[in-house]
Amino acid sequence: MLTLTQLISADLGVDVARKPWTALVAGVAGLLLLSACGGGGGTGGGGALTLGFAQVGAESGWRTANTKSIQESAKAAGIELKFSDAQQKQENQIAAIRSYIQQKVKVIAFSPVVESGWDTVLKEAKTANIPVILTDRAVDSPDKSLYKTFLGSDFVAEGKKAGEWLAKEFGSAAGDVSIVELQGTTGSAPANDRKKGFADVIASNPKFKVVASQTGEFTRAKGKEVMEAFLKSQPKIDVLYAHNDDMALGAIEAIEAAGKVPGKDIKIVSVDGVRDALQALADGKINHVVECNPLLGPQLMDLVKKVAAGEQVPPRIETTETEFDQAAAKAALPQRQY
């Protein structure tokens, strides 16, 4: 095995044994060379901070806006983004996260498809000393040390806002109020929490009855399909509560095809606040929209830089959101970014 002196001599073409004064210079140069070429995990070309982001998919206008915000914000922040689309499959997200661990990215962030089943891969990231940030959706792991923070909305509060609108809108209605519910992806945090928040509010009044509730998978096509089934199976529907706008927009197509008037014959409340839904609200086809802001990119990049630097961050960071009636929708549309 060559000695350090022999290695330095070979690399620099000098006999450091005969020229001791060059040994120090050669040693420093060698260390600098190793430092420059060895590189730490988590940096891309030019030493960029690398972020591995595993997205749910592209199931809705909201998600498309969320992805665009993340991609544009990463570029603006000088962060090298490694992006994957899980196509709404948990196994794809887990595979992407494991790939990011192997690539030694500096930070991993993802929006979990469902709440459960993440402990194993999150422990792998922790063992590799790669911090994880949850965005938009949470996980139900009891071990909060497996991720640094959550950035997103309070989905229970969103469900409550929808329920409070309904309670006010139908507070003086005589007789039962029949409600159908289009749920989001089964097992996902927004579906679970928006259902719970809504149910908690309407439970106080026995005249509010959810007569049918089924997943529409957060997509416009599935929302239309399930609403068609509701219209056939339910003799009376007063209200549609949709866990997201895309399902509500699909349901509107089904309602109109059935010869009914959305927004009048069947009142509609949904969650998100995408442009198409606000236009439908302005047109009177939707009655109320609870906002869920997808533009998380700037806040996420700020968090990525902080956790990469070892700074302490709050365990939960919630976005500020509002609600829209028809007048508010008309006012917001000209400047709506998504």
N, C-alpha and C positions, 0 to 999 in steps of 0.2 A: 504493500500500500504506500502511495506517495505521501510524503509529509507536506504540511502546509507550505513550507519554504520551497519544496520542489514544485508544488502546484503553481505557486506564484511565479517562480522562475520560468516555468514552462509557458504560462499565460502571457507574461510580460517580456520574455526574452532577455532576462537579466539574471545574473548569478547573485542572488541576495546574500548567499553565504560569504562571498568575497567583498560584497558592497553592502555592509550592514545599514548604511544610511538610507539605502533605497528600500529596505525592508518595510519601514513604517509607511512610506509613500505607497508601496505596492500593496500592503495590507489594507490601507484605507481604500485604495482603488478597487481592490477585490471585494471589499464589503459593500461599496457603493454599487458595484456591478451586480452582486447577489441581490441587493435590495431592489434594484431597478428591474431585474429580470424575474425574480421569484414571485413578486406580486402577491397581495393578500386576496383571500376569497371575497367575492362580492363586488369586484370592480371590473368594469368592461374596458374597452379601448379608451386610452387616455385617462384611466383612473376614474371613470364615471361610476357613480353609485348605482348599483343594479337593484331593480325591484322586480320580483316575479309576481305577476297578478293573474289569478285564476278566476275568470268571470263565469257567472251562471250560464249565460247564453245570449241569445238575441231574441227573446220571446215577446218583447213588447217595445213600444216607442220609448217608454221610460228607460229600459235597459240599454237601448241604442244610444240614448242621450248620456247615460251614465258611462258607457264605454268611451264615447267621444270625449267626455270631460276628463277622464283618466288619462287617455292617450295624449291629448293636447296639453294637459297640465304637466305630465311627465317631461314632455319635450321642452316646455317653457322653463321647467325647474332644472334642466340639465341632468335628469335622471334617466338611465338606460332602462327601458321597460321591456321585460319579457312577458308577453301576453298570451293567454290561452282561453279558448271558448269551450266550455264544458258541455254545451248543448243540453243543458238541464240534467246531466247525469253525474251523480256523486262520484262514481268510479273514475270518471274522466278528470274531475277536480283533484282527487287524491293522487292520480298518476301525474298530473301537472305539478302538484306540490312536491312530490318525490323527485321529479325532474329538476325542479328549482333547487332542492337540497343538494342534489348531485352536482349541479352547476355552481354551487356555493355563492348564490346571490346574497346580497347584503340583507335584504328584507323581503318577506313574503306577505302578500295581502290577498284576501279573497272574500267573495260574497258566497257563503255556503248555500248550496242547493237546498239542503234540509238541515234541521237543527242537530240531529243525532249522528253518531258514528265517526267522530273526528279525532278522538283521543289518541289513537295509535299514531297517525301521521303527524299530529301536532307534537307528540312526544319525540318523534324523530327529528322534527325541526328544532325543538328545544335542545336535544342532545347535540345537534350540529351547531348550536349557538346562533341560530338564525331567528331573529324576532319575527313574530307574526302579528298582523293587524287585521281585524275583522271589519269589513265594510258592508253597509246596508243591512246585512242579516247576521244574526247572532248564532251561537252554538249553545247547546244545553250542558256542556261539560261542567262538572262541579269543580274541576281544577282550573281556577282562573289564572294560574301561573303559565298556562300553555299559550297564552296570547297576551300581548302588551296592552291593547286597547280595542274598543269598538267604536266605530264612527258610523253614524246613521240616524235613523228616525226612531221615534217611539211608536211602534205599530199598535200597541194597545190604545194609546191616546188617539190614534187615527180612527180606530174602530169606535171609540167612545164619541168622537166628534160626529161620525156618521149617525150613530144612535141618537145623539142629542138633537141633530137636525130632524130626524124622523119623529122623535117625541114632540118636538115643537110643531112640526108641520101637521101632524095628525092628532095633536093633543085634544082637540074638540070633536074629533070624528066619532060618530055614533056607530056602535057595533064593532066587531073584530076587524083588525087590519091585517090582511094576509100578505106575508113577505116571502119572497124567494131570494136565495142567497147564492151568488156565484163565488165559490171559494178559490183561493190561489192554489199553487202546487201543494199537494198533500204532504204534510210534515215540515213544510217550510215555516220559518219564523213569521213572515208577514201574514201567511194564511192563518196560522194558529192564533196570533195576537190580534189581528183585525177581527177575527171571529169572536174572540173572548171579549174585547172592548165593546163591541156592538151588543153582544148578548148581555153583558153586565148592565148596560143602560136600559135596554128594553125590558129586562126582567122585572122591573118595578111596576110595569103596567100590563096586566093580564090580557088586555085586548090586542096587544102586539104578538102575533103568532107567525113564526117561521114555518111555513108549510112545506118547503122544499129547500134543500141545501146540498150542493154538489160542486166538486171541483171543475173549474173551467181552465185550469192549468196556466192561468195568467195570459192566455192567448186569445186573439180576436176570433179565430176560427172555432176554437173549442167553446168560447162564450156563446157564440151563435148557435152551435149545435146543442148545448145544454139548455139554452133558453127555449129553443124549439120544443124540446122535450117537456120543459116546465109548462109551456103554453098548452100542450096537449093533455097533460096529466092533471093540471090544476084548474078547476072551474072558475076560480076567482083569484086574481093577483092584483094587489093594490100597489105594491112597492117592490122594486128590485134593488138589492144591495150587492154591489160588485166590489170585490177586493182590489180590483184595479180597473183603470179606464179602458184598456184594450178589450177586456171581457164585456164591459158595458157597451162599447161600440159595436161589438159583434152581436150582443143581445138586441140592440136597437134594430139591426137588420132583420132579426127574427120577429120582433114585435111588429115592424112595419109590414113584413110579408104576411103576417097573420091578420092584417087589416085593422090593427090597433094603432093608437097614436102615442109614441113614447113621450114621456114628460107630462101627459095628460091622463090618458087611460091607465097608464102604469107610470108611477113616479119612480125616478132613478137617482140613486146616490152612489157615487163611486170614489175611489181613492187613486191619486197620483197627481193629476194636473197637467197632463200632456196637452199639446196644442189642439189636437183633434177633439179631445174631450171638452176643452174650454170653448171650442167653436160650437160643439153640440149643445153645450150649456147656453151659450149666447143665442143659439137658434131655438132654445126651448125644448130640446129633445132629452137633455139631462137636467135635473133640478138642483143638484148640489154636488160639489167636488171638494174633497179633502185633499190638500196638497201633501205630496211626498217628494222632496227635492232630490233629483238624481245628480245634480252638479256637485259631486263630492270631490272631484279631482284636486282642486287647490288645497283643500284641507288635508286630503290624504297625503299629498306630496310634502306638506309641512310636517306631518306626523312621521313620514318615512325618514326625513332628514334628522328629526329629533331622536327617534329610536335607534337609528344607525349610529348616532353620536353618543349613545348611552344615556341620553337625557330621560328624566322621569316625565311621563305624560299621564293625564287623567285616565282612569280605567274605562270611562264611557264619555263619549262626546256626541251630543245630539244636535241635529241641524234645526234651524229655526224655520217653521213652516206656517202656512195660513190656510184659509178656506175660501171657496169661491161661490158666490151666488151669481145670478145672471149679469147684474151690473158690474160686479168685480171681474167677471170673465171678459166682458167686452172691453173693460179698461186695460186688462193685462195682455190681451191678444197681440197688439201691435209690437210689443217688445219681448214676446215670449221666445225663449231660446230653444225650446224643445217641444 
